[in-house]
């Protein structure tokens, strides 16, 4: 009897003293990246004794999965997610702000262009810690443009002219690849057009102004440009494949494409022979100008769920993953796609010397210029220094993408799309 009592007592004591597993959700689905994350997590566990349950979530499903987990009270402790998702969760009061605020203020070298995407509406706290980011724009064949005497695609007029000139679908050539699906990519591509025309979803007071003349003009141009795009519900995968295969002179893509352009093992998945001159023959245009100039990008951040009972362990994990060696190992998983959010890392030789030599192909100066581009990116949820977390709900529902699909699948007019957007936004955010 005493023996049984002792065993029960021991089990109870262990249950009290043992640290519960941290649950960490991220959006890095690629097997190679998951292996790197697993290595970092294993090192963390060896050093601290804290176990981490790591779950990869598809980017477009993150918001809905979190909503379901919230309803079921099974939220993770920590997530890696884009700004829109972070804003949506912040607006719903699901995120801890004390840990990210302390972490950012103690860090001292986070880029302002990164932290402004996680700042609270009041401007005195942060919803999350910026982890890495990317800049998006038009990648284009500079050699083809020069041969045809085309202007670089930085204005609406130049983009349309180049798309018309190059479009030859009967021979498998498309003038451009637009986002035409109900997904995050469509919203990303459309956003840079909208912002370059001063079209926004919110004004600085938070009023919904999506059905503006400026937005109508953007929709009409996007629809017209779509005549010279690859067919179907095109998204990032088609953009990458067609560009690498030499089937389009222009694609919208983030700096994630940099390794695809530079590495033979990736290129040859889409073309028969490696083109060693593709990096040199490709130029990046991050800025677009119509009535104004704008650029677009994304910052992925680490957010702590407010309901977590393991916040001290979460803080230890944050300290560990931001240690220079661990941090550089992580962002080297996708050179170009995972740009550092801290200046001390961006300026280090260790960062510029990635294992595959991709940054050396582009050159240190170009890499630094691309990273600095994060300081200039804009998003729908940020207007004149004010943050509107409700944009996270709009992005999570794929409102923008659904409207674009209506336009191309059902030949909806810009006015019909604007009506749909206005009604859907009213349902989502209550105004």
N, C-alpha and C positions, 0 to 999 in steps of 0.2 A: 504493500500500500504506500509506504514511504517512497519507494522507487518511482511509482506512478506519479505521485505528487511532485517529486523532484523534476521529472521529465516535463510535466505540464508547466511547472514554474519556469523551467529553462526556456521553453517555447514562448511563453508569455514575455519573458525578459528580452529575448531576441527580437520579438515582434515590436517591442518598444524602442530598442536601441538601433535596430537595423534601419538604414536609410532607404526609403522607397525609391524605386526606379524613376529617373527622369524620363518623361515622354517628350520627344522632340520630333516635330513634323517639318519637313522641308520639301522643296520642289525640284530637287536634283534627281531626276528619274534615271538618267543614263547609268548603266552598270559600272562603267569606269569611275564615275564620280562617287557613286555609292561606296565603292571600294575604298576610295580615299577618305571619305567621311567615316567609314567603319574603322580605318586605321587611326584617325584622330581621336575618335571616341574611345577606342581600346586604350590608347595612350593615356587619355584622361582617367579612365577607370583604374588603370594600373597606378597612376600617381595619386588619386584621391580615394579610391575604393567605391566611388559612386558609379552605379550602373546606369546606362542610358538606353532606353528603347527608342530606336530611330525608325521613322516611318516616312517613306517617300510618297508624296501626293502630287498628282498631275496639276499643273498650274491653274488650268481653267476650272478645276474642281475644288480648289482650296477653300474658297469662300463657302460653298454649299456644304462641304464636309465639316467645316467648323460650325456652321449653323446647326447642322444635325447633331454634332457632338455637344453643342451648348444645350440643345433641347434635351439630350439624353444625360447631361451632366457628366460627360466623359471627355472633356476638353484636355488637350495635352498641357504640359507645363510651359513649353517654348515652341515657337514657330518661326520659320523663315518664310517671308512673304513679301509681295510687292506693295507699293505705296497704297494702291486702291484698297486692297484687302486690309491693310493696317488701319487705314482711315475708317473703313466700315466697322471694324471691330472696336476701334476707339470710340466711334460715335455711339455704339451700343453699350459702352462702359465695361467691356470685357478685358481690357488691358491694364496691367500695372504700369504706372508711370514713374514710380519712385526709383526703381532699379535702373531703367534706361536713362533717366535724368541724371542720376548720380554718376553713371558710367560715362556718359558723354562729357559732362562737366569735368570729371577727373581726367579723361583722356586728353583733352586739350588740343588735339590736332585733327579733328574731324572736319572735312570740307563743309562750308556753309551750304553749298549746293546740295549736299546729301542730307544734312540735318533738317533743312527746311521742309523736307518731305515727311518728316515724322513729328514735327512740332505740334503741340496741342493748339486748338483755336485761341486760347488765352495767351499763348506765346511764352509761357514760363516753364513748361514741362515738355517731355517727349514721350510719344507712344511706344517707341522702339529704338534700337541701336542700329544705325546704318551699317550694313555688312559689306555689300559690294553693289556695283551698279554698271549700267551700260548706256551708251548713247546710240540713238537710232537716226538714220537718215537714208539717203539714196546712195547706194554703191553703183558705180557705173563704169563702163569700159571706156577709159580715157582715150585709148588708141583708136577705137571706133569713132568716138565723138570728134577727135581731131581730124581723122581722115574725111569725115562727112562735113566738116566745118560747122558742127553743131555747138551751141553755147552750153556750158556746164549746166546741169539740171538743178538750178537753185531757185528758179522762179516758175510760176504756173505756166507761163508762156513757153519757156524753154523746155519744160517737162513735156508739155503737149506736143510741141514741134518734134522733139526727139522720138516720142512714142509713135506718132504718125509716120515719121520717116522710116522707122525700123520695123513696123508691123507688117508681117508677111505670113499669116497663119497657114496658108497652103504649103509653105515650105518649113513649117514648124518653128517660125520665128514670131515672137510676140514683143510688142513695143515696150511693155512694162508689166509688172506683176503687182496687182493691188490686193489688199485684204478684202475678201468678199464672203466671209463666213461669219456666223454668229459666235465670235470668239474674241479673245483679248487682242490678237494680232490686227484684226479689222479696226478695232478701236484705236490701237496705236498708230496705224497708218493714217487713219482719218484725222486723228488729233492734230498732227503736224500741219495738215492742210487747213484745218479750222483755225488754229492759233495764228497761222500766217495771214489770215484774213480778219483777225480780231474777233472771231466767233467763239463764244463761250457758252457754257451751260449756266454758270452763275455770274452775277455781277459782284462787285466788291461788298455790297450789302447782303448778299446771299439770296437775292431774288433770282428765280429761274428765268433765264432769258434765252432758252434754247431755240425758240421759234422766232429768231431775229432775221432780218433781211440778209445779214452777213452769213448766217448759217445756211440759209436757203441757197445763197450763191455758191457756197462750198459744196453742198449736196449736188447741185446741178453740174458743177465742174467735175466732181468725182464720178458722177454717172456718165458724163461725156468721155472722160478719160478711160472709163471702164471698157469702152468700145475697142480699145487698143491693148487691153490686158489679156492675159491668158484666161481661158474660159473656166467656168465652174466656180465652186466655193473655195477659191484659192486662199492659202494661208502661208505661213513661213516656210513650210517644207517645200511647196512648189516653187516659191521664190528662190530658195537656195539651189534646188536641183536644176531649174531652168537656167539660172545664171552660170553655174559651174559648167553646165553642158553647152554653153554658148548659144542658148536659145532666147535670150533676152539681153538687151544692153543695160537695163536698169532694174534694180530690185530695192525694195524697202527692207532693210535688215539692221539689226543692232550690230554692235561691235563684236558680238558672238561669232560673226562670220570670219573673223580674221584668221583663225586657224584653218578653216576650210579652204581659204584662198592660198594658204602657204604650204600645206602638208600634202604630200603625194598620196598617202594612204586614205585621205578623205576625198581628194579630188577624183581619184580613179574609181570611186564608187559611182560617179556620174559621167565621167568622160573616159575614153579608152586610154589616153596617154596623159601623163602629168604635164601640165603647162608651167614650167618654172618661171615664166615671165608674167603670170597672172597677177601677182602682187604688184609688180611695177606698172602693169597696164590697167590696174583698177584704182579709181579714186573714190574718196568718200566725201559726200556733201551733207554735213549735219544740219545746216541751216537752210530754211526755205523762206522765200519772200514773196508776198503779194501786196497787201496793203501795209504789212509790217513784216518784220523778220522774226522767226521763231525756230526753236529746235525742240526735240523730244527725246526722252530717255526714261530710264527706270532705276529706282534704287530699291534693292531688296534688303530688308532689315530683320533683325532678330527681336521678336516681341515676347514678353512674358505675360502669360495669362493670369489675370487677377486672382482667379480662384485657386491657383497652384498652392499646394501645401509644401512645396520644396524650393521656396524662393532663395534660401541661402545656397543650396546646391546649384541652382540656376546661375547665381552670381559667380560661383566658382567656375562653372562651365564657360561663362562669358569671358572671364579673365583668361582662361586657358586657350580658347579658340582665337583670342586676339593677341596672344603672344606672337611676336614676329615670325618665328619659324613655323608655327602652326597656321597662322594667318596666310602667309605666303604659300605654304603647301596647299591650302584650300583654294585660293584664288588662281593658282597655277593650273587648276583643273580645267579652266576654260580661259586661256590667255585672250585678252581683248573683251571677252564677254563678262568677266568678273574683274572689273576695275576697282582698285582700292578706294576706300572712303576716308583714309587717313593719309595725310601728306607725308608723314615719316616713312610710310611703306612705299608710296608712289615714287619717292625720290631715292630709294635705296637701290644699290646695284644688285642685291639679291633678288628683288622683284623683277628687274629688267632682264635678268639672266634666267628665263624660264627653261626647263629641261629640254624642250623641243626646239628652242632657238627661234621661236616665232617673233618675239619682240625685236630680235636682232635683224630679222628680215625687213621689218618696217622702219627700224631706226629709232633711237631713244627720243629724238625731238618730236617725231610724229606721235609716238606713244604718249608723251607728256602732254601734247596738244589735245589728243583725244580725251585723256583723263580730265584735263581742265574744262573740256566741253560739258562735263557734268554740272559745272557752275552756272550754265546758261539754259539748261533744259526747263521746259514748262509743262504743266499738266492741267487738266480741266479743274481739278480740285483745289487749285492754288491761284488766288487772284489778288494781285497787288499786296502781297504779304499776308493775306488772310487765308486760312485753311478751312475747307468745307468737307468734313469727314463723310458727309452724306454721299459724296461721289463714289465712295467705296461700294455702297449698295447698288448704285447705278451700274458700275462696272461689273459687279458680281452677278447682276441679272442679265448682262450682255445686251443692254438696251441699245447701245450704239450699233453693235453688230447685227442685231435683229432688224433694225431699220435699214441697214445697208443691204441685207438679204432681201428684204421686201422690194427694194429699189431695183435689184438685178433679177430676181426670180419672178416677181409679179409686176414689173414695170411701174412700180409706185412712183408718183411724182414727188418732188421735194416737199411740197406742201403736205402730202399725205404722210410722209415720213416724219415731218415736224409735228404733225398732229399726234401720231403714234408716240413719238418721244415725249411730248408734253404730258400726255395722259399717263404713260407708263411711269414717268418720273413723279408725277403727283401721287400715284398709288404707292410708290416705293418710299418716298420721304415725307408725304403728307402735305405738300405745298406746291 
